[in-house]
């Protein structure tokens, strides 16, 4: 670290899991986006929401309707999406 608490060089983006609220490097999380109002995993256009790569976090985010709040839209969660994580 340089003086003043600043880091030298580029930093990795930090994102928050919408399921558990943990803040982690973006590369450790799964990104979700909307396509025609339906939630899809993976990269895509527009706002994104992230969860840990654990089924419990994804299920909690769906149950709490966190995707709708984070993406600022009405979200349809397709059946079987929670099967993304084992």
N, CA and C of each residue as an Amber inpcrd file, in Angstrom:
protein
   258
   0.8290000  -1.1820000   0.0000000   0.0000000   0.0000000   0.0000000
   0.8750000   1.2460000   0.0000000   0.3880000   2.2250000  -0.6530000
   1.0940000   3.4940000  -0.6460000   0.6060000   4.3280000   0.5310000
   1.1700000   5.4800000   0.6900000   0.7810000   6.3620000   1.7970000
  -0.6780000   6.7740000   1.6700000  -1.3270000   6.9730000   2.8000000
  -2.7080000   7.4090000   2.7830000  -3.7130000   6.2820000   2.6520000
  -3.2480000   5.0190000   2.7480000  -4.1790000   3.8970000   2.6830000
  -4.6280000   3.5300000   1.2820000  -4.0470000   4.1190000   0.2720000
  -4.4270000   3.7930000  -1.1090000  -3.6450000   2.5950000  -1.5940000
  -4.2650000   1.8240000  -2.4460000  -3.6020000   0.6640000  -3.0210000
  -2.9020000   1.0580000  -4.3130000  -1.8240000   0.3710000  -4.5710000
  -1.1180000   0.5720000  -5.8290000  -1.6750000  -0.3990000  -6.8600000
  -1.9120000   0.0630000  -8.0720000  -2.3920000  -0.8020000  -9.1430000
  -3.8960000  -0.9580000  -9.1500000  -4.4020000  -1.7400000 -10.1170000
  -5.8470000  -1.9140000 -10.2550000  -6.4270000  -2.7580000  -9.1180000
  -7.6730000  -2.5120000  -8.7960000  -8.3570000  -3.2880000  -7.7740000
  -9.4550000  -4.1170000  -8.4140000  -9.8110000  -5.1900000  -7.7640000
 -10.8540000  -6.0750000  -8.2780000 -12.2210000  -5.5640000  -7.8130000
 -13.2310000  -5.5990000  -8.6960000 -14.5680000  -5.1480000  -8.2930000
 -15.1390000  -6.0250000  -7.1730000 -15.8070000  -5.3950000  -6.2330000
 -16.4610000  -6.0870000  -5.1250000 -17.9640000  -5.9730000  -5.3330000
 -18.6840000  -7.0740000  -5.1760000 -20.1320000  -7.1010000  -5.3210000
 -20.7470000  -7.7290000  -4.0740000 -22.0400000  -7.4950000  -3.8750000
 -22.7530000  -8.0160000  -2.7120000 -23.7330000  -9.0890000  -3.1390000
 -23.7180000 -10.2210000  -2.4400000 -24.6640000 -11.3070000  -2.6930000
 -26.0480000 -10.8520000  -2.2550000 -27.0430000 -10.9580000  -3.1400000
 -28.4030000 -10.5460000  -2.7840000 -29.0910000 -11.5780000  -1.8950000
 -28.4770000 -12.7280000  -1.7070000 -29.0330000 -13.7540000  -0.8420000
 -28.5950000 -13.6000000   0.6030000 -27.2700000 -13.5220000   0.8210000
 -26.7520000 -13.4860000   2.1870000 -26.1750000 -12.1310000   2.5840000
 -25.9180000 -11.2600000   1.6170000 -25.3910000  -9.9380000   1.9130000
 -23.8810000  -9.8660000   2.0360000 -23.1920000 -10.9770000   1.7990000
 -21.7360000 -10.9930000   1.8940000 -21.1140000 -10.2480000   0.7180000
 -20.0750000  -9.4790000   1.0020000 -19.3570000  -8.7470000  -0.0390000
 -18.1300000  -9.5500000  -0.4440000 -18.0450000  -9.8870000  -1.7490000
 -16.9670000 -10.7210000  -2.2660000 -16.4690000 -10.1660000  -3.5900000
 -15.2690000 -10.5910000  -4.0140000 -14.8140000 -10.2200000  -5.3520000
 -15.7910000 -10.7360000  -6.4080000 -16.0000000  -9.9500000  -7.4350000
 -16.9780000 -10.2720000  -8.4810000 -16.7500000 -11.6420000  -9.0840000
 -15.5090000 -12.0610000  -9.2290000 -15.2010000 -13.3410000  -9.8780000
 -15.6930000 -14.5430000  -9.0790000 -15.9820000 -14.3630000  -7.7920000
 -16.4510000 -15.4600000  -6.9490000 -17.9660000 -15.5790000  -6.9070000
 -18.6750000 -14.6640000  -7.5480000 -20.1280000 -14.6380000  -7.5110000
 -20.7260000 -14.9880000  -8.8740000 -21.9860000 -15.3950000  -8.8540000
 -22.7270000 -15.6770000 -10.0930000 -23.5700000 -14.4590000 -10.4390000
 -23.4690000 -13.9880000 -11.6800000 -24.2380000 -12.8280000 -12.1150000
 -25.5590000 -13.2830000 -12.7260000 -26.6090000 -12.5150000 -12.4450000
 -27.9260000 -12.7340000 -13.0350000 -28.3810000 -11.4370000 -13.6880000
 -29.1360000 -11.5560000 -14.7670000 -29.6870000 -10.3960000 -15.4600000
 -31.0770000 -10.7490000 -15.9780000 -31.7810000  -9.7570000 -16.4540000
 -33.1140000  -9.9830000 -17.0120000 -33.0600000 -10.0250000 -18.5290000
 -33.8260000 -10.9430000 -19.0910000 -34.0250000 -11.0070000 -20.5410000
 -35.5230000 -11.1650000 -20.7450000 -36.1640000 -10.1390000 -21.2710000
 -37.6180000 -10.1200000 -21.4640000 -38.3670000 -10.4140000 -20.1580000
 -37.8560000  -9.8570000 -19.0580000 -38.5120000 -10.0010000 -17.7640000
 -38.2200000 -11.2930000 -17.0320000 -37.4430000 -12.1830000 -17.6430000
 -37.1170000 -13.4670000 -17.0290000 -35.6740000 -13.4660000 -16.5510000
 -35.4620000 -13.9660000 -15.3520000 -34.1300000 -14.0080000 -14.7560000
 -33.2800000 -15.0490000 -15.4550000 -32.0560000 -14.6590000 -15.8240000
 -31.1270000 -15.5750000 -16.4710000 -29.7620000 -15.4370000 -15.8340000
 -29.0610000 -16.5530000 -15.7520000 -27.7170000 -16.5690000 -15.2040000
 -26.7100000 -16.2430000 -16.3010000 -25.6110000 -15.6070000 -15.9030000
 -24.5350000 -15.3330000 -16.8320000 -24.4750000 -13.8860000 -17.2460000
 -23.4870000 -13.5670000 -18.0670000 -23.3440000 -12.1850000 -18.5160000
 -24.4890000 -11.7690000 -19.4250000 -24.8000000 -10.5060000 -19.3950000
 -25.8690000  -9.9930000 -20.2360000 -25.9720000  -8.4920000 -20.0880000
 -26.8240000  -7.8830000 -20.8710000 -26.9370000  -6.4240000 -20.8470000
 -27.6860000  -5.9250000 -19.6160000 -27.4630000  -4.6850000 -19.2880000
 -28.2280000  -4.0220000 -18.2330000 -27.7490000  -4.3210000 -16.8340000
 -28.6220000  -3.9870000 -15.8880000 -28.3030000  -4.1810000 -14.4730000
 -28.1000000  -5.6600000 -14.1820000 -27.2420000  -5.9220000 -13.2240000
 -27.0050000  -7.2910000 -12.8070000 -27.2010000  -7.4340000 -11.3130000
 -27.4950000  -8.6350000 -10.9000000 -27.5880000  -8.9880000  -9.4850000
 -26.6920000 -10.2030000  -9.2830000 -26.0940000 -10.3080000  -8.1290000
 -25.1200000 -11.3580000  -7.8730000 -25.5120000 -12.1850000  -6.6600000
 -25.2010000 -13.4890000  -6.7170000 -25.3340000 -14.3480000  -5.5400000
 -24.0540000 -15.1560000  -5.4050000 -23.8190000 -15.6360000  -4.1820000
 -22.7340000 -16.5890000  -3.9700000 -23.0560000 -17.8200000  -4.8100000
 -22.0840000 -18.6190000  -5.0640000 -22.3090000 -19.8270000  -5.8670000
 -22.7860000 -20.9800000  -4.9800000 -23.7630000 -20.6620000  -4.1360000
 -24.3820000 -21.6570000  -3.2550000 -25.8820000 -21.6570000  -3.4980000
 -26.4410000 -22.8310000  -3.5040000 -27.8790000 -22.9660000  -3.7460000
 -28.6940000 -22.2290000  -2.6780000 -28.2420000 -22.2660000  -1.4320000
 -28.9670000 -21.6210000  -0.3330000 -29.0940000 -20.1200000  -0.5680000
 -28.0440000 -19.4860000  -1.0780000 -28.0900000 -18.0440000  -1.3370000
 -29.0630000 -17.7240000  -2.4710000 -29.0550000 -18.5420000  -3.5100000
 -29.9710000 -18.3330000  -4.6280000 -31.4230000 -18.5220000  -4.1750000
 -31.6830000 -19.5710000  -3.4130000 -33.0420000 -19.8180000  -2.9240000
 -33.5160000 -18.6950000  -2.0010000 -32.6260000 -18.2060000  -1.1590000
 -32.9880000 -17.1130000  -0.2530000 -33.2930000 -15.8350000  -1.0300000
 -32.5000000 -15.5470000  -2.0450000 -32.7340000 -14.3530000  -2.8640000
 -34.0850000 -14.4320000  -3.5680000 -34.4430000 -15.6200000  -4.0560000
 -35.7390000 -15.8050000  -4.7190000 -36.8650000 -15.6420000  -3.6960000
 -36.7300000 -16.2720000  -2.5360000 -37.7730000 -16.2220000  -1.5170000
 -37.9900000 -14.7950000  -0.9950000 -36.9350000 -14.0200000  -0.8800000
 -37.0250000 -12.6560000  -0.3610000 -37.3430000 -11.6340000  -1.4510000
 -37.4820000 -12.1050000  -2.6850000 -37.7360000 -11.2310000  -3.8410000
 -36.6530000 -10.1750000  -4.0050000 -35.4310000 -10.5660000  -3.6920000
 -34.2880000  -9.6490000  -3.7520000 -33.9210000  -9.2910000  -5.1900000
 -34.1570000 -10.2000000  -6.1250000 -33.8070000  -9.9030000  -7.5160000
 -34.6360000  -8.7410000  -8.0510000 -35.9050000  -8.7110000  -7.7430000
 -36.7760000  -7.6250000  -8.1980000 -36.3290000  -6.2770000  -7.6600000
 -35.9610000  -6.2400000  -6.3800000 -35.4980000  -4.9800000  -5.7830000
 -34.1740000  -4.5420000  -6.3930000 -33.2590000  -5.4740000  -6.5230000
 -31.9290000  -5.1360000  -7.0310000 -31.9720000  -4.7310000  -8.5010000
 -32.7390000  -5.4480000  -9.2910000 -32.8090000  -5.1660000 -10.7280000
 -33.8290000  -4.0830000 -11.0650000 -34.5830000  -3.6390000 -10.0570000
 -35.5780000  -2.5750000 -10.2250000 -36.5910000  -2.9050000 -11.3220000
 -37.0850000  -4.1340000 -11.2650000 -38.0450000  -4.5800000 -12.2820000
 -38.8460000  -5.7440000 -11.7250000 -39.9220000  -6.0530000 -12.4090000
 -40.7040000  -7.2430000 -12.0870000 -39.9630000  -8.4310000 -12.6790000
 -39.7150000  -9.4400000 -11.8550000 -38.8640000 -10.5560000 -12.2600000
 -39.6590000 -11.8650000 -12.2490000 -39.5050000 -12.6380000 -13.3190000
 -40.0510000 -13.9860000 -13.3860000 -38.8650000 -14.9350000 -13.2300000
 -38.9440000 -15.7820000 -12.2070000 -37.8760000 -16.7550000 -11.9730000
 -38.2930000 -18.0720000 -12.6140000 -37.5550000 -18.5210000 -13.6340000
 -37.9380000 -19.7580000 -14.3200000 -37.7950000 -20.9740000 -13.4070000
 -38.6670000 -21.9380000 -13.6020000 -38.5830000 -23.1900000 -12.8380000
 -37.2480000 -23.8510000 -13.1330000 -36.6490000 -24.3930000 -12.1060000
 -35.3740000 -25.0920000 -12.2830000 -34.1540000 -24.2110000 -12.1860000
 -34.3260000 -22.9040000 -11.9930000 -33.1590000 -22.0260000 -11.8870000
 -32.3270000 -22.3830000 -10.6600000 -32.9820000 -22.7920000  -9.5780000
 -32.2360000 -23.1340000  -8.3720000 -31.4130000 -24.4070000  -8.5580000
 -31.6600000 -25.1570000  -9.6250000 -30.8520000 -26.3300000  -9.9180000
 -29.4960000 -25.9590000 -10.5160000 -29.2700000 -24.6580000 -10.7050000
 -28.0070000 -24.1730000 -11.2470000 -26.8470000 -24.5690000 -10.3370000
 -27.0910000 -24.5510000  -9.0230000 -26.0590000 -24.9140000  -8.0510000
 -26.4780000 -26.1930000  -7.3500000 -25.5250000 -27.0580000  -7.1360000
 -25.8000000 -28.3450000  -6.4720000 -25.5330000 -28.2110000  -4.9980000
